[in-house]
Amino acid sequence: MTDDTTTGNLARYRKKQQQVVTAVQLALDTDGFTYRKWGGVQRCKPGDWIVNNDGDVYTVDAESFADTYAQISPGRYVKTAIVWAEVAANDGAIETKEGATQYSAGDYIVYNGPQRTDGYAVKTEKFQSMYEPAD
């Protein structure tokens, strides 16, 4: 994704240590549910996680959550995985595991995988308050 969508400067980041979330797994016999957020319809599947990140509530795919978060106490988790991020050069949208997220030029496109996989968008101010360079 190094076309005119991003600046092409992919860098490694980690979550700041004080960034703890509250999360509950949707471990119920359910078809899941849909909701509207980030300019699109999001899908929560059975086994996915409902996350409260300092008042910002959203869902995270079960596999992504297992790969990137660690439990610190019942219902409290920290993101331990390194992420890769780059700045969006233009407005656009990214398809996530939960749905689509719209972003504006200057926002961060964040990936859980170094090959620009398992991506999502984060507003600039929010990204800078939550992440720091990993290198």
Residue frames as a rotation matrix with the C-alpha (Angstrom) as fourth column:
MET 1
0.574 0.819 0.000 0.00
0.819 -0.574 0.000 0.00
0.000 0.000 -1.000 0.00
THR 2
-0.215 -0.719 -0.661 2.75
0.562 -0.645 0.518 2.46
-0.799 -0.260 0.543 -0.87
ASP 3
-0.202 0.241 0.949 0.75
0.909 -0.315 0.274 4.17
0.365 0.918 -0.155 -3.59
ASP 4
-0.590 -0.009 0.807 -0.79
0.001 -1.000 -0.010 7.64
0.807 -0.005 0.590 -3.18
THR 5
0.509 0.823 -0.252 -2.84
0.221 0.157 0.962 6.37
0.832 -0.546 -0.102 -0.19
THR 6
0.863 -0.283 -0.419 0.04
0.431 -0.021 0.902 6.60
-0.264 -0.959 0.104 2.33
THR 7
0.685 -0.692 -0.229 3.40
-0.692 -0.716 0.093 8.25
-0.228 0.094 -0.969 2.68
GLY 8
0.724 -0.373 -0.580 5.04
-0.114 0.765 -0.634 4.82
0.680 0.525 0.512 2.33
ASN 9
-0.349 -0.856 0.381 7.08
-0.560 -0.135 -0.817 5.30
0.751 -0.499 -0.432 5.51
LEU 10
0.662 0.581 -0.474 6.15
-0.048 0.664 0.746 2.21
0.748 -0.471 0.467 7.50
ALA 11
-0.402 -0.783 0.475 7.55
-0.573 -0.189 -0.797 2.33
0.714 -0.592 -0.373 11.05
ARG 12
-0.240 0.226 -0.944 7.38
0.552 0.832 0.059 0.09
0.799 -0.507 -0.324 14.13
TYR 13
-0.290 0.229 0.929 5.44
-0.681 -0.732 -0.032 1.23
0.672 -0.642 0.368 17.21
ARG 14
-0.624 0.195 -0.757 4.43
0.568 0.778 -0.268 -0.21
0.537 -0.597 -0.596 20.57
LYS 15
0.479 0.861 0.174 1.59
0.364 -0.375 0.853 0.68
0.799 -0.345 -0.493 22.88
LYS 16
-0.293 -0.515 0.805 2.55
-0.554 -0.595 -0.582 3.00
0.780 -0.617 -0.111 25.72
GLN 17
-0.835 -0.178 -0.520 2.68
0.201 0.781 -0.591 1.09
0.512 -0.598 -0.617 29.00
GLN 18
-0.848 0.529 -0.001 -0.17
-0.203 -0.327 -0.923 2.96
-0.489 -0.783 0.385 30.67
GLN 19
-0.406 0.707 -0.579 -2.58
-0.892 -0.171 0.418 1.89
0.197 0.686 0.700 27.92
VAL 20
-0.940 0.206 0.273 -4.76
0.073 0.901 -0.428 -0.76
-0.334 -0.382 -0.862 29.60
VAL 21
-0.522 0.821 -0.229 -8.12
-0.657 -0.217 0.722 -1.77
0.543 0.528 0.653 28.10
THR 22
-0.405 0.541 0.737 -11.14
-0.496 0.547 -0.674 -3.54
-0.768 -0.639 0.047 29.52
ALA 23
-0.490 0.191 -0.851 -12.33
-0.810 0.260 0.525 -6.40
0.322 0.946 0.028 27.33
VAL 24
-0.107 0.538 0.836 -14.91
-0.491 0.703 -0.515 -9.18
-0.864 -0.466 0.189 27.32
GLN 25
-0.966 -0.222 -0.129 -15.02
-0.227 0.503 0.834 -12.03
-0.121 0.835 -0.537 24.84
LEU 26
-0.027 0.976 -0.215 -18.34
-0.996 -0.044 -0.076 -12.65
-0.084 0.212 0.974 23.09
ALA 27
-0.919 -0.355 -0.170 -18.22
-0.351 0.935 -0.050 -16.31
0.176 0.014 -0.984 24.17
LEU 28
-0.284 0.916 0.283 -21.93
-0.466 0.126 -0.876 -16.94
-0.838 -0.381 0.391 23.66
ASP 29
-0.539 0.272 0.797 -24.04
0.713 0.652 0.259 -19.04
-0.449 0.708 -0.545 21.30
THR 30
0.306 0.556 -0.773 -24.86
0.051 -0.820 -0.570 -16.12
-0.951 0.135 -0.280 19.01
ASP 31
0.585 -0.086 0.807 -24.71
0.810 0.105 -0.576 -15.03
-0.035 0.991 0.131 15.39
GLY 32
-0.614 -0.775 -0.146 -22.85
0.776 -0.627 0.066 -11.92
-0.143 -0.073 0.987 16.53
PHE 33
0.503 0.774 -0.384 -24.04
0.648 -0.632 -0.425 -8.41
-0.572 -0.035 -0.819 15.74
THR 34
-0.164 -0.503 0.849 -23.37
0.865 -0.487 -0.122 -5.36
0.475 0.714 0.515 13.58
TYR 35
0.457 0.259 -0.851 -22.90
0.648 -0.752 0.119 -1.75
-0.609 -0.606 -0.512 14.61
ARG 36
0.702 -0.173 0.691 -21.92
0.498 -0.575 -0.650 1.55
0.509 0.800 -0.317 13.01
LYS 37
0.686 -0.576 -0.445 -18.55
0.157 -0.479 0.864 3.12
-0.711 -0.662 -0.238 13.78
TRP 38
-0.294 -0.942 -0.163 -15.65
0.104 -0.201 0.974 4.74
-0.950 0.270 0.157 11.93
GLY 39
-0.303 0.243 -0.921 -17.85
-0.812 -0.572 0.116 5.61
-0.499 0.783 0.371 8.97
GLY 40
-0.467 0.137 -0.873 -18.91
-0.620 0.654 0.434 2.03
0.630 0.744 -0.221 8.21
VAL 41
0.700 0.696 0.160 -20.77
-0.653 0.532 0.539 -1.03
0.290 -0.481 0.827 9.41
GLN 42
-0.482 -0.857 0.181 -18.70
-0.840 0.393 -0.375 -3.22
0.250 -0.333 -0.909 11.72
ARG 43
0.493 0.603 -0.627 -19.30
-0.403 0.797 0.450 -6.92
0.771 0.031 0.636 12.44
CYS 44
-0.305 -0.503 0.809 -18.72
-0.949 0.234 -0.212 -8.72
-0.082 -0.832 -0.549 15.74
LYS 45
0.061 0.242 -0.968 -18.53
-0.476 0.860 0.185 -12.48
0.877 0.450 0.168 15.35
PRO 46
0.974 0.224 0.017 -18.87
-0.135 0.520 0.844 -15.15
0.180 -0.824 0.537 18.04
GLY 47
0.527 -0.817 -0.232 -15.57
0.848 0.492 0.195 -15.30
-0.045 -0.299 0.953 19.92
ASP 48
-0.036 -0.515 0.857 -14.58
0.443 -0.777 -0.448 -11.71
0.896 0.363 0.256 19.10
TRP 49
-0.426 -0.241 -0.872 -13.80
0.903 -0.175 -0.393 -9.25
-0.058 -0.955 0.292 21.89
ILE 50
0.636 0.563 0.527 -15.70
0.486 -0.823 0.294 -6.14
0.600 0.069 -0.797 22.98
VAL 51
-0.296 -0.895 -0.332 -13.05
0.924 -0.180 -0.338 -3.61
0.243 -0.407 0.881 24.05
ASN 52
0.917 0.400 0.020 -13.37
0.375 -0.876 0.302 -0.42
0.138 -0.269 -0.953 26.08
ASN 53
-0.105 -0.987 0.124 -10.26
0.954 -0.134 -0.267 1.64
0.280 0.090 0.956 25.39
ASP 54
-0.828 -0.224 -0.515 -10.56
0.448 -0.816 -0.365 4.68
-0.338 -0.532 0.776 27.67
GLY 55
-0.217 0.868 -0.446 -14.22
-0.141 -0.480 -0.866 5.18
-0.966 -0.125 0.227 26.71
ASP 56
-0.188 0.106 -0.976 -13.81
-0.981 -0.074 0.181 4.26
-0.053 0.992 0.118 23.04
VAL 57
-0.053 0.287 0.957 -15.77
-0.335 0.897 -0.288 1.00
-0.941 -0.336 0.049 22.64
TYR 58
0.161 0.039 -0.986 -15.24
-0.980 0.121 -0.155 -1.31
0.113 0.992 0.057 19.65
THR 59
0.870 0.125 0.477 -14.77
-0.206 0.971 0.120 -4.96
-0.448 -0.203 0.871 18.77
VAL 60
-0.116 -0.936 -0.331 -11.60
-0.966 0.029 0.255 -6.87
-0.229 0.350 -0.908 17.92
ASP 61
0.462 0.185 -0.867 -11.41
-0.596 0.789 -0.149 -10.08
0.657 0.586 0.475 15.90
ALA 62
0.959 0.001 0.282 -10.73
-0.228 0.591 0.774 -13.11
-0.166 -0.807 0.567 18.16
GLU 63
0.619 -0.772 0.145 -7.53
0.775 0.571 -0.270 -14.13
0.126 0.279 0.952 16.37
SER 64
0.143 -0.554 0.820 -6.16
0.191 -0.798 -0.572 -10.57
0.971 0.239 -0.008 16.29
PHE 65
0.638 0.156 0.754 -6.91
-0.642 -0.433 0.633 -10.15
0.425 -0.888 -0.176 20.00
ALA 66
0.956 -0.267 0.122 -5.20
0.155 0.812 0.563 -13.44
-0.249 -0.519 0.818 20.91
ASP 67
0.424 -0.831 0.360 -2.14
0.832 0.201 -0.516 -12.48
0.356 0.519 0.777 18.85
THR 68
-0.128 -0.489 0.863 -1.74
0.314 -0.845 -0.432 -8.95
0.941 0.216 0.262 20.18
TYR 69
0.268 0.313 0.911 -3.09
-0.688 -0.600 0.408 -8.65
0.675 -0.736 0.054 23.76
ALA 70
-0.553 -0.405 -0.728 -2.06
0.289 0.727 -0.623 -10.10
0.782 -0.555 -0.285 27.14
GLN 71
0.592 0.804 -0.058 -4.23
0.259 -0.122 0.958 -10.33
0.763 -0.583 -0.280 30.24
ILE 72
-0.525 -0.759 0.386 -2.95
-0.156 -0.360 -0.920 -8.44
0.837 -0.543 0.071 33.29
SER 73
-0.881 0.390 0.270 -5.97
-0.200 0.211 -0.957 -9.15
-0.430 -0.896 -0.108 35.53
PRO 74
-0.425 0.764 0.485 -9.53
0.790 0.575 -0.213 -10.39
-0.441 0.292 -0.848 34.97
GLY 75
0.587 0.772 0.241 -11.04
0.764 -0.431 -0.481 -8.26
-0.267 0.467 -0.843 32.21
ARG 76
0.758 -0.405 -0.511 -7.95
-0.353 -0.914 0.200 -6.03
-0.548 0.029 -0.836 31.88
TYR 77
0.585 -0.500 0.639 -5.53
0.753 0.628 -0.197 -6.35
-0.302 0.596 0.744 28.97
VAL 78
0.251 -0.567 -0.784 -2.56
-0.367 -0.806 0.465 -4.61
-0.895 0.171 -0.411 27.41
LYS 79
0.995 -0.021 -0.097 -1.54
-0.087 0.272 -0.958 -4.68
0.046 0.962 0.268 23.80
THR 80
0.467 -0.866 0.179 1.89
-0.057 0.173 0.983 -6.28
-0.882 -0.470 0.032 23.81
ALA 81
0.302 -0.333 0.893 2.47
0.868 0.484 -0.112 -6.75
-0.395 0.809 0.435 20.10
ILE 82
-0.645 -0.545 -0.535 4.49
0.121 -0.765 0.633 -4.37
-0.754 0.343 0.559 17.95
VAL 83
0.570 0.763 0.305 2.47
0.512 -0.040 -0.858 -2.65
-0.642 0.645 -0.413 15.23
TRP 84
-0.658 -0.664 0.354 3.57
0.691 -0.348 0.633 -1.08
-0.297 0.662 0.688 11.97
ALA 85
0.426 0.836 -0.346 2.09
0.636 -0.549 -0.542 2.27
-0.643 0.011 -0.765 10.99
GLU 86
-0.722 -0.543 0.429 2.28
0.690 -0.522 0.502 4.93
-0.048 0.658 0.751 8.33
VAL 87
-0.481 0.510 -0.713 0.59
-0.012 -0.817 -0.576 8.26
-0.877 -0.268 0.399 7.75
ALA 88
0.183 0.652 0.736 -2.27
0.858 0.260 -0.443 8.49
-0.480 0.712 -0.512 5.26
ALA 89
-0.855 -0.519 -0.011 -1.45
0.422 -0.706 0.569 10.90
-0.303 0.482 0.822 2.42
ASN 90
-0.731 0.680 0.054 -5.10
-0.388 -0.480 0.786 11.20
0.560 0.554 0.615 1.36
ASP 91
-0.172 0.791 0.587 -8.58
-0.882 0.142 -0.450 10.54
-0.439 -0.595 0.673 2.69
GLY 92
-0.453 0.049 -0.890 -9.73
-0.591 0.731 0.341 6.97
0.667 0.681 -0.302 2.21
ALA 93
0.567 0.599 0.566 -10.97
-0.822 0.456 0.341 3.78
-0.053 -0.658 0.751 3.84
ILE 94
-0.646 -0.727 -0.233 -9.34
-0.710 0.684 -0.169 0.55
0.282 0.056 -0.958 4.92
GLU 95
0.444 0.746 -0.495 -11.10
-0.481 0.665 0.571 -2.80
0.756 -0.016 0.655 5.03
THR 96
-0.447 -0.541 0.713 -10.62
-0.890 0.185 -0.418 -4.38
0.094 -0.821 -0.564 8.46
LYS 97
-0.936 0.116 -0.332 -11.56
0.128 0.992 -0.015 -7.79
0.327 -0.056 -0.943 9.85
GLU 98
-0.578 0.744 -0.336 -14.62
0.516 0.014 -0.856 -6.13
-0.632 -0.668 -0.392 11.43
GLY 99
0.619 0.767 0.170 -15.69
0.650 -0.379 -0.658 -3.82
-0.440 0.518 -0.733 8.57
ALA 100
0.101 -0.562 0.821 -14.44
0.776 -0.473 -0.418 -0.64
0.623 0.679 0.388 6.90
THR 101
0.296 -0.097 -0.950 -12.83
0.735 -0.613 0.291 2.33
-0.611 -0.784 -0.110 8.62
GLN 102
0.711 -0.034 0.703 -12.68
0.503 -0.673 -0.542 5.74
0.491 0.739 -0.461 7.00
TYR 103
0.143 -0.712 -0.688 -9.67
0.818 -0.306 0.487 7.96
-0.557 -0.632 0.539 7.60
SER 104
0.989 0.107 -0.102 -8.45
0.051 -0.893 -0.447 11.44
-0.139 0.436 -0.889 6.70
ALA 105
0.406 -0.895 0.185 -5.10
0.275 -0.074 -0.959 12.58
0.872 0.440 0.216 5.33
GLY 106
-0.187 -0.589 0.786 -2.67
-0.661 -0.516 -0.544 12.70
0.726 -0.622 -0.293 8.25
ASP 107
0.652 0.423 0.629 -4.32
-0.745 0.513 0.426 9.87
-0.142 -0.747 0.650 10.18
TYR 108
-0.485 -0.847 0.215 -2.35
-0.813 0.528 0.246 6.70
-0.322 -0.056 -0.945 10.83
ILE 109
0.600 0.476 -0.643 -2.91
-0.630 0.777 -0.013 3.42
0.493 0.412 0.766 9.04
VAL 110
-0.150 -0.583 0.798 -1.86
-0.953 0.299 0.040 0.75
-0.262 -0.755 -0.601 11.54
TYR 111
0.363 0.185 -0.913 -1.11
-0.564 0.824 -0.057 -2.91
0.742 0.535 0.404 10.83
ASN 112
0.698 -0.114 0.707 -0.69
-0.584 0.480 0.654 -5.84
-0.414 -0.870 0.269 13.19
GLY 113
0.623 -0.487 0.612 1.42
0.584 0.810 0.050 -7.57
-0.520 0.326 0.789 10.52
PRO 114
-0.130 -0.794 -0.594 4.64
0.056 -0.604 0.795 -6.20
-0.990 0.071 0.123 8.96
GLN 115
-0.843 -0.130 0.521 3.39
0.502 0.158 0.851 -6.97
-0.193 0.979 -0.068 5.45
ARG 116
-0.821 0.570 -0.042 0.56
-0.571 -0.816 0.094 -4.42
0.019 0.101 0.995 5.92
THR 117
-0.456 0.679 -0.576 -1.89
0.220 0.713 0.666 -7.09
0.863 0.177 -0.474 7.10
ASP 118
0.034 0.600 -0.799 -4.66
0.966 0.185 0.180 -6.91
0.256 -0.778 -0.574 9.71
GLY 119
-0.832 -0.477 0.285 -4.90
0.454 -0.879 -0.146 -3.15
0.320 0.008 0.947 9.35
TYR 120
0.343 0.891 -0.296 -7.05
0.939 -0.323 0.117 -0.38
0.008 -0.318 -0.948 10.76
ALA 121
-0.143 -0.339 0.930 -7.02
0.396 -0.881 -0.260 3.43
0.907 0.331 0.260 10.93
VAL 122
0.149 0.115 -0.982 -6.47
0.976 -0.177 0.127 5.68
-0.159 -0.977 -0.139 13.94
LYS 123
0.896 0.184 0.405 -6.91
0.245 -0.964 -0.106 9.45
0.371 0.194 -0.908 14.20
THR 124
0.113 -0.959 0.259 -3.57
0.142 -0.242 -0.960 11.25
0.983 0.145 0.108 14.57
GLU 125
-0.063 -0.127 0.990 -4.13
-0.824 -0.553 -0.123 12.59
0.563 -0.824 -0.070 18.10
LYS 126
0.802 0.434 0.411 -5.35
-0.590 0.684 0.430 9.22
-0.094 -0.587 0.804 19.38
PHE 127
0.778 -0.565 -0.275 -2.45
0.328 0.738 -0.589 7.33
0.536 0.368 0.760 17.77
GLN 128
-0.088 -0.891 0.446 0.15
-0.065 -0.442 -0.895 9.69
0.994 -0.107 -0.019 19.23
SER 129
0.089 0.170 0.981 -1.39
-0.954 -0.270 0.134 9.42
0.288 -0.948 0.138 22.70
MET 130
0.853 0.374 0.364 -1.45
-0.471 0.853 0.227 5.59
-0.226 -0.365 0.903 22.59
TYR 131
0.840 -0.515 0.170 1.74
0.540 0.761 -0.360 4.60
0.056 0.394 0.918 20.73
GLU 132
0.573 -0.767 -0.287 5.46
-0.552 -0.620 0.558 5.33
-0.606 -0.161 -0.779 20.82
PRO 133
0.385 -0.498 -0.777 8.27
-0.791 0.254 -0.556 4.34
0.474 0.829 -0.296 18.41
ALA 134
0.989 0.007 0.148 9.49
-0.077 0.877 0.475 0.79
-0.126 -0.481 0.867 19.02
ASP 135
0.501 -0.856 0.124 12.99
0.737 0.348 -0.580 1.37
0.453 0.382 0.805 17.66
